[in-house]
Structure formats: C-alpha cells, structure tokens
Amino acid sequence: MGSFSSFSLKYADNPKIKIQIIFNANATATWHPRRRSTSFRRSQRQLSDERQNRRQHLHLEAADPYTSRNNKQRLMLLFVKTTLALIVILALAGSFWWTISISTSSSSGHVYQRSHSYRRLQEQLVSDLLDIGDISVGPTRWKELEYCDVDSESYVPCFNVSESLDRFCGSREGCLVLPPVDYKVPLRWPTGKDVIWFRNVKITADEVLTSGSINKRMMMLDDDQVSFRSASPMFDEIEDYSHQIAQMIGIKNDNFIEAGVRTILDIGCGYGSFGAHLLSKHLLTMCIANYEASGSQVQLTLERGLPAMIASFVSKQLPYPSISFDMLHCSSCGIDWDQKEGLFLVEIDRVLKPGGYFVWTSPLTNARSKEDVKRWNFVHDFAESICWTLLSQQDKTVVWKKTTKTKCYSSRKPGVGPSVCNKGHEAESPYYKPLQMCLGGTRSKRWIPIEGRTRWPSRSHMNKTELSLYGLHPEEVGEDAENWKATVKEYWSLLSPLIFSDHPKRPGDEDPSPPYNMLRNVLDMNAQFGGLNSALLEAKKTVWVMNVVPTAGPNHLPMILDRGFVGLVETARASTTQLKWEARVIEVESSSEQRLLICQKPFTKRQSI
C-alpha cells in the first residue's frame, strides 16, 4: 500500500461541520473491466480482427511504457483538484444558507451573534483551505536555508533591486542574514534609547562626529558606544525646537495632546531624536526615510527602539490610508517640495488629517537668492491652493494647518490647485499605487477634524458611533479586546524569564520590578483591530507595535491609525522553509484546548575573517 496523509478540519462555532481529506502519496490508479457473457457466436473473422487489435495495442504500450503511468498520475491529480473544488462549493453553499437564515431572524442581537460566528467560521475555513493547498504540495517545498554572505547584511527587500530611491519588488534567492561580526544584544529600554552599540549599525566614526543636524547630532561614548544622551547640548536644542513648534501652533504648556495631536509622521527623520523627545509627551512618531546602503537613518532609529521604516514617495504613494496622521514633520528632510508641480505636497495632504499640521524646517523658507525665492513662492502659493493656512513662520520653520471644511475645495477659483479625486481614483488604503495629482480623502466618512476627535488615550477605546464608521459592532471589538488582555498576561509571564536574562544592563542600573519590561517593539503580522497593541498599552508596557494588515484580509488599518497606533498594509508572505529557530510548545493555563508556540531566533554571530 502507499502512504496516506489525513487532514481533519473541525470548527468550534459549529461542531457538526467536519471535513476530512485523505491523500495517498504513492497512489496508483487501476481499472478492472467487467467481463460480459455473449449469447451469440462470433465469427472467426471477428476474432481474428480482435487479436490483431490487441497486438497493435500491446505494441504501442511497449513503445511508450510511461504513458500508462502518466495517465494514472493525471487521474490522481484530477481527483485532488475535484475534491478541493467540492469543498469550496460546499463552503459557498453553506454561506448562502447562513445568509438566508440570518436574514429571517427576528432578533437583532441574534443576527449579530450568528453573523459574527459565521464570519469566524468562514475565516477559519478559508485559512484551512489555504493550508491544505500548501501541505498537499508535499515536503518537496521544504528546505533549510543557508546563511547569506556578508554583502547581504544591509539587504532590504524591494529597495536593493532598484538603483533609484523608489520601491521595486523583484525576486531573490532566500537566505538567513547574520548580524555583524561584533554585534551585541541591545541595552535594555529605556537605556537603549540613548545609548547603542557602535558595531550594531552601519555607520563610521567620522559620520558620528560630523553629524551636525539637530535631528542627527550624537556623540561617541568610549570606543564601542554611541550616545544620544539627554544631558548633551542636543537635548536642549530639541526641547527648544519642540517648544517653538507648540508656540507657533498656539499650544499652551507644550500640550500637543490637547490640540488633538497624537501620531506624527517624521519624514527624513535623521536618527529619530525628534521622535524620541516627543515620547515624553505621549506622542507616537513614525520615522520614514529613503533606503541607504550604509549609515541608514531607519536602522539606527530602530536600534534605539523607536518606530521607523524605509519609505519613499518618489513615484508611489505611501502605504498609509488617507487622513491618517495628526502632524507631518520635515526638518531638512531632502524633499524638494517644489518639484513635479507640487505632486509631493499633494501626497502629504492625502495622509494628513483635517485640521492637521505640516511643519517644515528648511533654509529655503528664508530664501535670499532669486532662484530660492522663486522656489519658496511656489511652495507657499501651492499650499494655499490646496486649502492650507499658514499659521506662523519663525527663523527657518514654517507651520501650515490643513482645512477642516471640504467646501473650501469647491469654493476655489477655476483652475486653481489640483482637483478633488473622483470615486474611481479614491483609494482609502492604497498599496504603493502611483502618485496622483488630485486631493484624496475628501469623500471619506472619516473626515473629522483632529480637534473634534476624542483625546488620547481615550481615543484608543472607540464608542459605538465611532465604530460604525468602519462597519464594526462594539461587541465584536470588545470580545477581541478581552481575548488579547488575557493573552498578553500569559505571554508576559511566559516570556519574562526567557528574554530578561538575554538583555544586559548598564552598570548601576537597578532591576525593574516584575513583570520585567524587556520588550520594546512588536511586529503584529495580522493586527486585525489592533487588539494586541491596545492590550500591551493597558498593561502599561512601554512597547510600540507595528500593526501589519495583510492585503488579502479585511482592511482595518484606518481604524488602527485613528485609534492612535501606527501600522501599514503589506502582503502576507507564507514560508515553509526551516529557519533554524529554537521552538517550544507551552501549555496555556486558561485554556485546555490551546497551546502556545514560542520560537526564538538564535544568536548566531558571523565569524571574523
């Protein structure tokens, strides 16, 4: 007999539904024809013809011995495909039946509960069908990856393949990237925010000592560390800079939260010093910068434990929904806002919320030469044409405020500024689509001025009216939140002894009180409503979460960003390769039906040459 593989699918929401599929890896197809007795006597000529046909048939089989085997394999493949198609048909039939049953229900509460259960059942069914498709391919896809060469240490998917600064995703052979030769485990937060290991990042000592920008300035501490310490003169400059921005906006006591500001997009953020300072004011700053082969701003910012990602809008839109950020900041960010007829400013307007602020610090704002004055006048006039109001200008810094009223666009003179995007071009969450010369987000139900939104931290808990903008019910989001609260409690108690011992502390530092806060950033690959992010904050963990929303699932990223978190839309990539991780399965105390899989990436160092 051949070897068999069996897969059984059960669903907790409906225990009566069970699908079981059995694959025979070495199956062969045979066919036994039944003999029929005849009541008539065949003539000798007929018998002779049959014998001749049989000889020809046998001759053909001898000439091509693989024909029969290939036919059998095709039959087996056809059987597998037919089985999967039958499962999909059954799922669609079940969907139709549930739709009818829900529509005929009399109680609205029962409608929600049954539709919610059905949604969970449907999502699990689709997930299992995809798993069956991967598993049915067989172990031939499984392979163990080798380690990359030293040139791959700075490899970034979708950016290394292009000579320009724009994003382009090509194909590349997979391999495991090793850390640098002298890599050390980062210092525990919050010490790691101000002091990092010099050898962990791609930057030279000369680049450290010559960093003159307010957002880049740092200092060498001994031979193996780089310091961004609060005691340095740089801290005083950033404190004054932050206070200046607050005054220009009209904010008292530097309380940005009261002005409706929570999330900030920092373009060309240097080494994240501006965002690091704003953490003390409960502001969350996402740093974005172009790809750099060495001395990466994003790499160094992430090493400090701050939110950052490589992003460029040379020709494509940013991976954020329209009207997502309360403030955008650009301090000598290297973007020529007067280029491409103001196309970059249109993209900035798309991701800026109504009533949000654009802060630009550049020598161009104090232009003296004829050419620079021309460039500044273009930016100034274009900002006015897209309904931005110039609040203040001091030294090299300018602050604009985006309009809160959509009527402003229709009241402009004909031919002034770009038009409003029509429904065909309005994509609330574009996935790296080409830049477009039209104003987006104006038709969105989320068009709410930042002053009219709930203040942080209350905005992370949306009420029924707010959730209705995203087509969600409070019961659904509340259930997800409660599940994550219990899960985070268990995660933390299980991971504390594993991770705390791996992170060194500086001499003189006291051990934090349990539970140890040894995590700083978390990548949630299927964020859904942002429940993990919310649960970590409620547990008072000083972590930030990159909430990733897969392009193949429901898009809840607008809701996540409106809650005051950060995230992006990205394609989920399945992998069946063996990553050489250490893994263990742990029992979950609160549930007898669940197990927790903990994987730990080994600290494999590259050997020096």
Secondary structure in CASP SS format (residue, H / E / C, confidence):
PFRMAT SS
TARGET T0000
AUTHOR 0000-0000-0000
METHOD secondary structure of the structure
MODEL  1
M C 1.00
G C 1.00
S C 1.00
F E 1.00
S E 1.00
S E 1.00
F E 1.00
S E 1.00
L E 1.00
K E 1.00
Y C 1.00
A C 1.00
D C 1.00
N C 1.00
P C 1.00
K C 1.00
I C 1.00
K E 1.00
I E 1.00
Q E 1.00
I E 1.00
I E 1.00
F E 1.00
N E 1.00
A C 1.00
N C 1.00
A C 1.00
T C 1.00
A C 1.00
T C 1.00
W C 1.00
H C 1.00
P C 1.00
R C 1.00
R C 1.00
R C 1.00
S C 1.00
T C 1.00
S C 1.00
F C 1.00
R C 1.00
R C 1.00
S C 1.00
Q H 1.00
R H 1.00
Q H 1.00
L H 1.00
S H 1.00
D H 1.00
E H 1.00
R H 1.00
Q H 1.00
N H 1.00
R H 1.00
R H 1.00
Q H 1.00
H H 1.00
L H 1.00
H H 1.00
L H 1.00
E H 1.00
A H 1.00
A H 1.00
D C 1.00
P C 1.00
Y C 1.00
T H 1.00
S H 1.00
R H 1.00
N H 1.00
N H 1.00
K H 1.00
Q H 1.00
R H 1.00
L H 1.00
M H 1.00
L H 1.00
L H 1.00
F H 1.00
V H 1.00
K H 1.00
T H 1.00
T H 1.00
L H 1.00
A H 1.00
L H 1.00
I H 1.00
V H 1.00
I H 1.00
L H 1.00
A H 1.00
L H 1.00
A H 1.00
G H 1.00
S H 1.00
F H 1.00
W H 1.00
W H 1.00
T H 1.00
I H 1.00
S H 1.00
I H 1.00
S H 1.00
T C 1.00
S C 1.00
S C 1.00
S C 1.00
S H 1.00
G H 1.00
H H 1.00
V H 1.00
Y H 1.00
Q H 1.00
R H 1.00
S H 1.00
H H 1.00
S H 1.00
Y H 1.00
R H 1.00
R H 1.00
L H 1.00
Q H 1.00
E H 1.00
Q H 1.00
L H 1.00
V H 1.00
S H 1.00
D H 1.00
L H 1.00
L H 1.00
D H 1.00
I H 1.00
G H 1.00
D H 1.00
I H 1.00
S H 1.00
V C 1.00
G C 1.00
P H 1.00
T H 1.00
R H 1.00
W C 1.00
K C 1.00
E E 1.00
L C 1.00
E C 1.00
Y E 1.00
C C 1.00
D C 1.00
V H 1.00
D H 1.00
S H 1.00
E C 1.00
S C 1.00
Y C 1.00
V C 1.00
P C 1.00
C C 1.00
F C 1.00
N C 1.00
V C 1.00
S C 1.00
E C 1.00
S C 1.00
L C 1.00
D C 1.00
R C 1.00
F C 1.00
C C 1.00
G C 1.00
S C 1.00
R C 1.00
E C 1.00
G C 1.00
C C 1.00
L E 1.00
V C 1.00
L C 1.00
P C 1.00
P C 1.00
V C 1.00
D C 1.00
Y C 1.00
K C 1.00
V C 1.00
P C 1.00
L C 1.00
R C 1.00
W C 1.00
P C 1.00
T H 1.00
G H 1.00
K H 1.00
D H 1.00
V E 1.00
I E 1.00
W E 1.00
F H 1.00
R H 1.00
N H 1.00
V C 1.00
K C 1.00
I C 1.00
T C 1.00
A H 1.00
D H 1.00
E H 1.00
V H 1.00
L H 1.00
T C 1.00
S C 1.00
G C 1.00
S C 1.00
I C 1.00
N C 1.00
K C 1.00
R C 1.00
M C 1.00
M E 1.00
M E 1.00
L E 1.00
D C 1.00
D C 1.00
D C 1.00
Q E 1.00
V E 1.00
S E 1.00
F C 1.00
R C 1.00
S C 1.00
A C 1.00
S C 1.00
P H 1.00
M H 1.00
F H 1.00
D H 1.00
E H 1.00
I H 1.00
E H 1.00
D H 1.00
Y H 1.00
S H 1.00
H H 1.00
Q H 1.00
I H 1.00
A H 1.00
Q H 1.00
M H 1.00
I H 1.00
G C 1.00
I C 1.00
K H 1.00
N H 1.00
D H 1.00
N C 1.00
F C 1.00
I H 1.00
E H 1.00
A H 1.00
G C 1.00
V C 1.00
R C 1.00
T E 1.00
I E 1.00
L E 1.00
D E 1.00
I E 1.00
G C 1.00
C C 1.00
G C 1.00
Y C 1.00
G C 1.00
S H 1.00
F H 1.00
G H 1.00
A H 1.00
H H 1.00
L H 1.00
L H 1.00
S H 1.00
K H 1.00
H C 1.00
L C 1.00
L E 1.00
T E 1.00
M E 1.00
C E 1.00
I E 1.00
A E 1.00
N C 1.00
Y C 1.00
E C 1.00
A C 1.00
S C 1.00
G C 1.00
S C 1.00
Q H 1.00
V H 1.00
Q H 1.00
L H 1.00
T H 1.00
L H 1.00
E H 1.00
R C 1.00
G C 1.00
L C 1.00
P C 1.00
A E 1.00
M E 1.00
I E 1.00
A C 1.00
S C 1.00
F C 1.00
V C 1.00
S C 1.00
K E 1.00
Q C 1.00
L C 1.00
P C 1.00
Y C 1.00
P C 1.00
S C 1.00
I C 1.00
S C 1.00
F E 1.00
D E 1.00
M E 1.00
L E 1.00
H E 1.00
C E 1.00
S E 1.00
S C 1.00
C C 1.00
G C 1.00
I C 1.00
D C 1.00
W C 1.00
D C 1.00
Q H 1.00
K H 1.00
E H 1.00
G H 1.00
L H 1.00
F H 1.00
L H 1.00
V H 1.00
E H 1.00
I H 1.00
D H 1.00
R H 1.00
V H 1.00
L E 1.00
K E 1.00
P E 1.00
G E 1.00
G E 1.00
Y E 1.00
F E 1.00
V E 1.00
W E 1.00
T E 1.00
S C 1.00
P H 1.00
L H 1.00
T H 1.00
N H 1.00
A C 1.00
R C 1.00
S C 1.00
K H 1.00
E H 1.00
D H 1.00
V H 1.00
K H 1.00
R H 1.00
W H 1.00
N H 1.00
F H 1.00
V H 1.00
H H 1.00
D H 1.00
F H 1.00
A H 1.00
E H 1.00
S H 1.00
I C 1.00
C C 1.00
W E 1.00
T E 1.00
L E 1.00
L E 1.00
S E 1.00
Q E 1.00
Q E 1.00
D C 1.00
K C 1.00
T E 1.00
V E 1.00
V E 1.00
W E 1.00
K E 1.00
K E 1.00
T C 1.00
T C 1.00
K C 1.00
T C 1.00
K H 1.00
C H 1.00
Y H 1.00
S H 1.00
S C 1.00
R C 1.00
K C 1.00
P C 1.00
G C 1.00
V C 1.00
G C 1.00
P C 1.00
S C 1.00
V E 1.00
C C 1.00
N C 1.00
K C 1.00
G C 1.00
H C 1.00
E C 1.00
A C 1.00
E C 1.00
S C 1.00
P C 1.00
Y C 1.00
Y C 1.00
K C 1.00
P E 1.00
L C 1.00
Q C 1.00
M C 1.00
C C 1.00
L E 1.00
G C 1.00
G C 1.00
T C 1.00
R C 1.00
S C 1.00
K C 1.00
R C 1.00
W C 1.00
I C 1.00
P C 1.00
I H 1.00
E H 1.00
G H 1.00
R C 1.00
T C 1.00
R C 1.00
W C 1.00
P C 1.00
S H 1.00
R H 1.00
S H 1.00
H C 1.00
M C 1.00
N C 1.00
K H 1.00
T H 1.00
E H 1.00
L H 1.00
S H 1.00
L C 1.00
Y C 1.00
G C 1.00
L C 1.00
H C 1.00
P H 1.00
E H 1.00
E H 1.00
V H 1.00
G H 1.00
E H 1.00
D H 1.00
A H 1.00
E H 1.00
N H 1.00
W H 1.00
K H 1.00
A H 1.00
T H 1.00
V H 1.00
K H 1.00
E H 1.00
Y H 1.00
W H 1.00
S H 1.00
L H 1.00
L H 1.00
S H 1.00
P H 1.00
L H 1.00
I H 1.00
F H 1.00
S H 1.00
D H 1.00
H C 1.00
P C 1.00
K C 1.00
R C 1.00
P C 1.00
G C 1.00
D C 1.00
E C 1.00
D C 1.00
P C 1.00
S C 1.00
P C 1.00
P C 1.00
Y C 1.00
N C 1.00
M C 1.00
L C 1.00
R C 1.00
N E 1.00
V E 1.00
L E 1.00
D E 1.00
M C 1.00
N C 1.00
A C 1.00
Q C 1.00
F C 1.00
G C 1.00
G H 1.00
L H 1.00
N H 1.00
S H 1.00
A H 1.00
L H 1.00
L H 1.00
E H 1.00
A C 1.00
K C 1.00
K C 1.00
T C 1.00
V C 1.00
W E 1.00
V E 1.00
M E 1.00
N E 1.00
V E 1.00
V E 1.00
P E 1.00
T C 1.00
A C 1.00
G C 1.00
P C 1.00
N C 1.00
H C 1.00
L H 1.00
P H 1.00
M H 1.00
I H 1.00
L H 1.00
D H 1.00
R C 1.00
G C 1.00
F C 1.00
V E 1.00
G E 1.00
L E 1.00
V E 1.00
E E 1.00
T C 1.00
A C 1.00
R C 1.00
A C 1.00
S C 1.00
T C 1.00
T C 1.00
Q E 1.00
L C 1.00
K C 1.00
W C 1.00
E E 1.00
A E 1.00
R E 1.00
V E 1.00
I E 1.00
E E 1.00
V C 1.00
E C 1.00
S C 1.00
S C 1.00
S C 1.00
E C 1.00
Q C 1.00
R E 1.00
L E 1.00
L E 1.00
I E 1.00
C E 1.00
Q E 1.00
K C 1.00
P C 1.00
F C 1.00
T C 1.00
K C 1.00
R C 1.00
Q C 1.00
S C 1.00
I C 1.00
END
